[in-house]
Amino acid sequence: MTINSLFLGRLIAIGGNEDKADELIVLKRVVQEIGKSDYKVGVITTASEDPEKRGEDYNNVFTTLGAAKINIFDIKERFEANDRKTAKSIAEFDLIFFTGGDQLRLTTILGGTRIFDAIQEHLVNGGLIAGTSAGAAVFSDTMIYEGKSEDGLFKGSVLSTSGFGFVDKIIFDTHFMARGRIGRLVQIVTSNPTCIGVGIGEDSGVILKGDGVAEVVGTGQVIIVDGCGIGVSNIMDIKPGEPIAVENVRIHSLVDGYGYNFRKRRFLTPSSLSMKEAL
Amino acid sequence: MTINSLFLGRLIAIGGNEDKADELIVLKRVVQEIGKSDYKVGVITTASEDPEKRGEDYNNVFTTLGAAKINIFDIKERFEANDRKTAKSIAEFDLIFFTGGDQLRLTTILGGTRIFDAIQEHLVNGGLIAGTSAGAAVFSDTMIYEGKSEDGLFKGSVLSTSGFGFVDKIIFDTHFMARGRIGRLVQIVTSNPTCIGVGIGEDSGVILKGDGVAEVVGTGQVIIVDGCGIGVSNIMDIKPGEPIAVENVRIHSLVDGYGYNFRKRRFLTPSSLSMKEAL
């Protein structure tokens, strides 16, 4: 079993660039997951360098999608993230949504604060937490924050640090096919095959429940990188900057309606996803 | 057995951008494969839009590498490629080298000509044929000639046609990590898992013998995409432009000194490559 973190809520990781103007397939599905019409959304713009603009964008889109209340949490400093009253308010939101930007801003500003604790507790107790781009990458325990795509299979080229860790040993990468990032996930999974890499395409997302079963939504792909079958690799023996050899990394491409069981490392078709075998 | 084409010679497919000025790791190895010092090189510049410049570049580098004779075959038209005398001369060259450019120029100008027949016969009889970038992609039987990396996992986004077919059911793609091309090979392999995809990195190459055993040389990676374990895929059921779902594509990353047995679909470490088990 690769997932130790269990939670009653759901986590939705979106690969970035989700449609906000046209069909809104991904964001409509996020709202559908809330399961009620008079819902309240809290948008956390901390990742962004231009939080006012991001807040406005999501205020518009969630207004279009019928939110009863939208609160933009424009948290820029750690002292704000430690505000007791704000932290206490988190539980009243049906959806907490992290915008994109820089995932290191999220961890450095929110990590270890009362707001972070409140969000994690909300997820554990049944809340719905979603994020896009940096706002999804941060959900990982080992969070990738830097690494050129073309260098992904050279040792040490992928910089990672501790993320929010809402899930254990699942590494979310975003803008995946658009930026050719598969090497980054192969490197992480090669260095520790317990981890499962999840490369989320743009305008696509993964809806993950606490039982480890995920469903894909959107117009692109979600690539699963599974290292459980890895045989030989040279990663222990080479120096930083040298190219990585690795035998037998398993890749799945999932699209809308397909799923994955992270505990059983199993690809799920739309029909098996709805059946008992998914569990 | 996935390789029906057997040949006595060797085929060297290079991923493009091989070093021509500094350490020349890949090109030195090409010359080493010739196995003699007073060797003759024929350079075919047909793929290039600027054949004079390409010819000059390779004339310089093979001069540096001690070639006894260098002939630039600046073939621009089919009638030149059908010249009996030129075709007859091919067998005297210890190395035939295809420069980069556009692989469609190679197939449209050389396909079905006397020069092409002479090169193929030379390979069968023991000759050494090398190519870089387009000059390597053309070795495939199903030759990829177009397809944006980011769209690689959308059905119909990868355009391919009949290549030189020096090897059967092996698809060479080049500039692989640099241009994030893995989706292109996953699509081809999903549509026919008999094929094995070979994604060659820049300044890297694959030395393939007629027994189906290949060795990697260079500073980057060669990615093998093997579909023999594919379970479910949606590729039969979706329309062009729709995203591809596929279960269980196997990926290997090979670096300098590692190898692959295409007949047995087996990853080879440097030690197993030199031992009997490689065969």
HADDOCK unambig.tbl for C-alpha pairs under 7 A between the chains (distance, minus, plus):
assign (segid A and resid 150 and name CA) (segid B and resid 177 and name CA) 4.93 0.50 0.50
assign (segid A and resid 150 and name CA) (segid B and resid 178 and name CA) 4.42 0.50 0.50
assign (segid A and resid 150 and name CA) (segid B and resid 179 and name CA) 6.94 0.50 0.50
assign (segid A and resid 150 and name CA) (segid B and resid 180 and name CA) 6.77 0.50 0.50
assign (segid A and resid 177 and name CA) (segid B and resid 150 and name CA) 4.97 0.50 0.50
assign (segid A and resid 178 and name CA) (segid B and resid 150 and name CA) 4.43 0.50 0.50
assign (segid A and resid 179 and name CA) (segid B and resid 150 and name CA) 6.95 0.50 0.50
assign (segid A and resid 180 and name CA) (segid B and resid 150 and name CA) 6.79 0.50 0.50
assign (segid A and resid 180 and name CA) (segid B and resid 180 and name CA) 4.37 0.50 0.50
assign (segid A and resid 220 and name CA) (segid B and resid 243 and name CA) 5.83 0.50 0.50
assign (segid A and resid 221 and name CA) (segid B and resid 243 and name CA) 6.48 0.50 0.50
assign (segid A and resid 243 and name CA) (segid B and resid 220 and name CA) 5.81 0.50 0.50
assign (segid A and resid 243 and name CA) (segid B and resid 221 and name CA) 6.47 0.50 0.50
assign (segid A and resid 243 and name CA) (segid B and resid 255 and name CA) 6.47 0.50 0.50
assign (segid A and resid 244 and name CA) (segid B and resid 253 and name CA) 6.88 0.50 0.50
assign (segid A and resid 244 and name CA) (segid B and resid 255 and name CA) 6.78 0.50 0.50
assign (segid A and resid 245 and name CA) (segid B and resid 253 and name CA) 4.82 0.50 0.50
assign (segid A and resid 245 and name CA) (segid B and resid 254 and name CA) 4.83 0.50 0.50
assign (segid A and resid 245 and name CA) (segid B and resid 255 and name CA) 5.53 0.50 0.50
assign (segid A and resid 246 and name CA) (segid B and resid 252 and name CA) 5.64 0.50 0.50
assign (segid A and resid 246 and name CA) (segid B and resid 253 and name CA) 5.00 0.50 0.50
assign (segid A and resid 246 and name CA) (segid B and resid 254 and name CA) 6.72 0.50 0.50
assign (segid A and resid 247 and name CA) (segid B and resid 252 and name CA) 4.71 0.50 0.50
assign (segid A and resid 247 and name CA) (segid B and resid 253 and name CA) 6.50 0.50 0.50
assign (segid A and resid 247 and name CA) (segid B and resid 267 and name CA) 6.31 0.50 0.50
assign (segid A and resid 248 and name CA) (segid B and resid 250 and name CA) 5.67 0.50 0.50
assign (segid A and resid 248 and name CA) (segid B and resid 251 and name CA) 5.37 0.50 0.50
assign (segid A and resid 248 and name CA) (segid B and resid 252 and name CA) 5.20 0.50 0.50
assign (segid A and resid 249 and name CA) (segid B and resid 250 and name CA) 5.72 0.50 0.50
assign (segid A and resid 249 and name CA) (segid B and resid 251 and name CA) 4.98 0.50 0.50
assign (segid A and resid 249 and name CA) (segid B and resid 252 and name CA) 6.32 0.50 0.50
assign (segid A and resid 250 and name CA) (segid B and resid 248 and name CA) 5.69 0.50 0.50
assign (segid A and resid 250 and name CA) (segid B and resid 249 and name CA) 5.71 0.50 0.50
assign (segid A and resid 250 and name CA) (segid B and resid 250 and name CA) 4.85 0.50 0.50
assign (segid A and resid 250 and name CA) (segid B and resid 251 and name CA) 6.25 0.50 0.50
assign (segid A and resid 251 and name CA) (segid B and resid 248 and name CA) 5.40 0.50 0.50
assign (segid A and resid 251 and name CA) (segid B and resid 249 and name CA) 4.99 0.50 0.50
assign (segid A and resid 251 and name CA) (segid B and resid 250 and name CA) 6.27 0.50 0.50
assign (segid A and resid 252 and name CA) (segid B and resid 246 and name CA) 5.63 0.50 0.50
assign (segid A and resid 252 and name CA) (segid B and resid 247 and name CA) 4.71 0.50 0.50
assign (segid A and resid 252 and name CA) (segid B and resid 248 and name CA) 5.20 0.50 0.50
assign (segid A and resid 252 and name CA) (segid B and resid 249 and name CA) 6.31 0.50 0.50
assign (segid A and resid 253 and name CA) (segid B and resid 244 and name CA) 6.89 0.50 0.50
assign (segid A and resid 253 and name CA) (segid B and resid 245 and name CA) 4.82 0.50 0.50
assign (segid A and resid 253 and name CA) (segid B and resid 246 and name CA) 5.00 0.50 0.50
assign (segid A and resid 253 and name CA) (segid B and resid 247 and name CA) 6.50 0.50 0.50
assign (segid A and resid 254 and name CA) (segid B and resid 245 and name CA) 4.82 0.50 0.50
assign (segid A and resid 254 and name CA) (segid B and resid 246 and name CA) 6.71 0.50 0.50
assign (segid A and resid 255 and name CA) (segid B and resid 243 and name CA) 6.47 0.50 0.50
assign (segid A and resid 255 and name CA) (segid B and resid 244 and name CA) 6.78 0.50 0.50
assign (segid A and resid 255 and name CA) (segid B and resid 245 and name CA) 5.54 0.50 0.50
assign (segid A and resid 267 and name CA) (segid B and resid 247 and name CA) 6.30 0.50 0.50
